[in-house]
């Protein structure tokens, strides 16, 4: 992740969707792929608490809560 993101600052590895995708090597070649069939995810041992909020840095439909994140996670980008 650090190599892909070209940083050693741990909080800059995956804070935000663009950084998260870059850290995991997710790019446009994965558009349309099916999660679970073509893209595998490993389940966690515990179910995290999920929060939602308004999207950051957009102007259209900015009032909608389309932003979902793990509650209390220090790697979530801030307002």
N, C-alpha and C positions, 0 to 999 in steps of 0.2 A: 504494500500500500504506500509506504513512504517513497519507494522508488518511482511508482507511477505518479504520485502527487508531487514528487521532487521537493519534499519537505520533511523535517524531523519534528516539526511542531505537531504533537499528537491531536490537538483540538482542530487543526486545519486539515486533517485527513479526510473526514467525512461529514463535516458540518454544512449541510445543504445538499440538495439533490445532484447538482453538477459535480461537486467534490466526491460525493458518495459513488456516483457512477464511474468517475475517473479512477478512484481508489480501487474499485472492484474490476476495472477493465470492461465496464459495460459501455457499449457504443451503439451507433445506429444500426449496425449489422444485426442486433438483437431485436429490433422492432418487429412485432408480429409473432415472435416466438412464444410458445406456450409454457408458462411456469408449471413445473411439475412433470412435464413431458420432455421439453427441449432444454429447459433451464431448471436445474435442481437446487433446492434450498434445504438446508438442514434445520430441523426444528430445534428450538431451545428446550432446555429441561424445565423451564418455568415460563408461564404466560406473563408477558410484561403488561403493565397498565398503559393504555393508549389514550393520548389526549388529541384534541383537534383545535385548530385556530384558523384565522384568516391567512391567506397566502401573503408572502412578503415580496415587495418589489414588483407588483403588477398593478395595472389600472383597471382593466376590464374584469368584472365579476369579483372585485376585490373583497366584497362583503361576504362571500361564500366561504365556509370552512372546509376548504379542500386540502388543508395541510394536516397531516397526521404524523404523530411522533410518539416515541416512548417517553412517558412522563418522567421527568427528573433526569433524563439522559444529558450528560454534560457536553455531548458532541453534536447536539441539535443547534442549528444556527439561531442566533438571537435576533429579536426585532431591532 
